[in-house]
Structure formats: C-alpha cells, structure tokens
Amino acid sequence: MQHRHLQSQEFTPAAVDDIIRRGGWRDWVALRRAAHRDAEVRERIRRVCGSLTREPRQENAQRLSFWNKYVQRLSATVG
C-alpha cells in the first residue's frame, strides 16, 4: 500500500497514523520492524496513538489502542 505521507522509508507521524488506520498486514509488519530498530519510531507511534486514544469513540480505536500498548511493552523490553 502506498501511503500518502511516507517519503522514502521515513516513518513520519502522518505516515504512522496512515499506516495504523488504513494499512494492511504488510504495512504493519514494516512498521513493527521499524519500531524494533528505532526508538524514534516507537516514540512517534506512542505520540500518534496516545493523542488519538483519548477519544473513546474514535474510529479505529482498537488499532490505535493495540499499537499504543505494543510500543509501551516493546519500550520496556528493548529499552
């Protein structure tokens, strides 16, 4: 899936948001790999999801909540 905000392989906050909301399995795998490699990507995921999960009726709330919890646990184990 071509994401509108993904320039080269940089995971900008807009690209992270687009991947989580509109992406498919392969897109999430790429984001997961980037999160494992780069603390900056984990922080972007945390910021994107954290600001959006405050709205309880937010569209894609389950995806946002999953990714938010995922990076919290990953950060605790990876450092």
CYANA upper distance limits for C-alpha pairs under 8 A (distance plus 0.5 A):
  1 MET  CA     23 GLY  CA      7.42
  1 MET  CA     24 GLY  CA      8.14
  1 MET  CA     27 ASP  CA      7.55
  2 GLN  CA      6 LEU  CA      8.24
  3 HIS  CA     15 ALA  CA      7.17
  3 HIS  CA     18 ASP  CA      7.11
  3 HIS  CA     19 ILE  CA      7.49
  4 ARG  CA     15 ALA  CA      7.72
  4 ARG  CA     18 ASP  CA      8.18
  5 HIS  CA     12 THR  CA      7.78
  5 HIS  CA     14 ALA  CA      6.35
  5 HIS  CA     15 ALA  CA      5.25
  5 HIS  CA     18 ASP  CA      8.00
  6 LEU  CA     10 GLU  CA      6.80
  6 LEU  CA     11 PHE  CA      6.85
  6 LEU  CA     12 THR  CA      7.43
  6 LEU  CA     14 ALA  CA      8.40
  6 LEU  CA     15 ALA  CA      5.62
  7 GLN  CA     11 PHE  CA      8.40
 11 PHE  CA     15 ALA  CA      6.07
 11 PHE  CA     16 VAL  CA      6.43
 11 PHE  CA     31 LEU  CA      8.43
 11 PHE  CA     41 VAL  CA      7.15
 12 THR  CA     16 VAL  CA      6.62
 12 THR  CA     44 ARG  CA      7.94
 13 PRO  CA     17 ASP  CA      6.66
 13 PRO  CA     44 ARG  CA      6.22
 13 PRO  CA     45 ILE  CA      7.77
 13 PRO  CA     48 VAL  CA      6.99
 14 ALA  CA     18 ASP  CA      6.65
 15 ALA  CA     19 ILE  CA      6.53
 16 VAL  CA     20 ILE  CA      6.66
 16 VAL  CA     31 LEU  CA      8.16
 16 VAL  CA     44 ARG  CA      7.87
 16 VAL  CA     45 ILE  CA      6.91
 16 VAL  CA     48 VAL  CA      7.93
 17 ASP  CA     21 ARG  CA      6.59
 17 ASP  CA     45 ILE  CA      8.36
 17 ASP  CA     48 VAL  CA      6.90
 17 ASP  CA     49 CYS  CA      8.42
 18 ASP  CA     22 ARG  CA      6.10
 18 ASP  CA     23 GLY  CA      7.33
 19 ILE  CA     23 GLY  CA      4.90
 19 ILE  CA     24 GLY  CA      8.18
 19 ILE  CA     27 ASP  CA      6.80
 19 ILE  CA     28 TRP  CA      7.36
 19 ILE  CA     31 LEU  CA      8.28
 20 ILE  CA     28 TRP  CA      7.58
 20 ILE  CA     63 ARG  CA      7.08
 20 ILE  CA     64 LEU  CA      7.44
 20 ILE  CA     67 TRP  CA      8.39
 21 ARG  CA     60 ASN  CA      6.71
 21 ARG  CA     63 ARG  CA      7.64
 21 ARG  CA     64 LEU  CA      8.30
 23 GLY  CA     27 ASP  CA      5.96
 23 GLY  CA     28 TRP  CA      7.19
 24 GLY  CA     28 TRP  CA      6.82
 25 TRP  CA     29 VAL  CA      6.76
 26 ARG  CA     30 ALA  CA      6.87
 27 ASP  CA     31 LEU  CA      6.81
 28 TRP  CA     32 ARG  CA      6.45
 29 VAL  CA     33 ARG  CA      6.66
 30 ALA  CA     34 ALA  CA      6.73
 31 LEU  CA     35 ALA  CA      6.60
 32 ARG  CA     36 HIS  CA      6.77
 33 ARG  CA     37 ARG  CA      6.87
 34 ALA  CA     38 ASP  CA      6.41
 34 ALA  CA     41 VAL  CA      7.04
 35 ALA  CA     39 ALA  CA      7.08
 35 ALA  CA     40 GLU  CA      8.38
 35 ALA  CA     41 VAL  CA      5.76
 35 ALA  CA     42 ARG  CA      5.51
 35 ALA  CA     71 VAL  CA      8.06
 36 HIS  CA     42 ARG  CA      8.29
 36 HIS  CA     74 LEU  CA      8.06
 36 HIS  CA     78 VAL  CA      8.24
 38 ASP  CA     42 ARG  CA      7.18
 39 ALA  CA     43 GLU  CA      6.72
 39 ALA  CA     75 SER  CA      8.33
 40 GLU  CA     44 ARG  CA      6.78
 41 VAL  CA     45 ILE  CA      6.74
 42 ARG  CA     46 ARG  CA      6.67
 42 ARG  CA     71 VAL  CA      6.34
 42 ARG  CA     75 SER  CA      8.02
 43 GLU  CA     47 ARG  CA      6.62
 44 ARG  CA     48 VAL  CA      6.57
 45 ILE  CA     49 CYS  CA      6.46
 45 ILE  CA     67 TRP  CA      7.62
 45 ILE  CA     68 ASN  CA      7.33
 45 ILE  CA     71 VAL  CA      7.71
 46 ARG  CA     50 GLY  CA      6.09
 46 ARG  CA     67 TRP  CA      8.24
 46 ARG  CA     68 ASN  CA      5.98
 46 ARG  CA     71 VAL  CA      7.12
 46 ARG  CA     72 GLN  CA      8.12
 47 ARG  CA     51 SER  CA      6.58
 48 VAL  CA     52 LEU  CA      6.91
 49 CYS  CA     53 THR  CA      6.36
 49 CYS  CA     64 LEU  CA      5.66
 49 CYS  CA     65 SER  CA      7.32
 49 CYS  CA     67 TRP  CA      7.49
 49 CYS  CA     68 ASN  CA      5.97
 50 GLY  CA     54 ARG  CA      7.41
 50 GLY  CA     68 ASN  CA      7.06
 52 LEU  CA     58 GLN  CA      7.69
 52 LEU  CA     61 ALA  CA      8.48
 52 LEU  CA     64 LEU  CA      7.82
 53 THR  CA     58 GLN  CA      7.46
 53 THR  CA     61 ALA  CA      6.83
 53 THR  CA     64 LEU  CA      6.94
 53 THR  CA     65 SER  CA      6.91
 56 PRO  CA     61 ALA  CA      7.81
 57 ARG  CA     61 ALA  CA      7.60
 60 ASN  CA     64 LEU  CA      6.83
 61 ALA  CA     65 SER  CA      6.45
 62 GLN  CA     66 PHE  CA      6.52
 63 ARG  CA     67 TRP  CA      6.75
 64 LEU  CA     68 ASN  CA      6.56
 65 SER  CA     69 LYS  CA      6.69
 66 PHE  CA     70 TYR  CA      6.47
 67 TRP  CA     71 VAL  CA      6.70
 68 ASN  CA     72 GLN  CA      6.88
 69 LYS  CA     73 ARG  CA      6.77
 70 TYR  CA     74 LEU  CA      6.54
 71 VAL  CA     75 SER  CA      6.29
 72 GLN  CA     76 ALA  CA      6.84
 73 ARG  CA     77 THR  CA      6.94
 74 LEU  CA     78 VAL  CA      6.30
 74 LEU  CA     79 GLY  CA      8.27
 75 SER  CA     79 GLY  CA      5.60
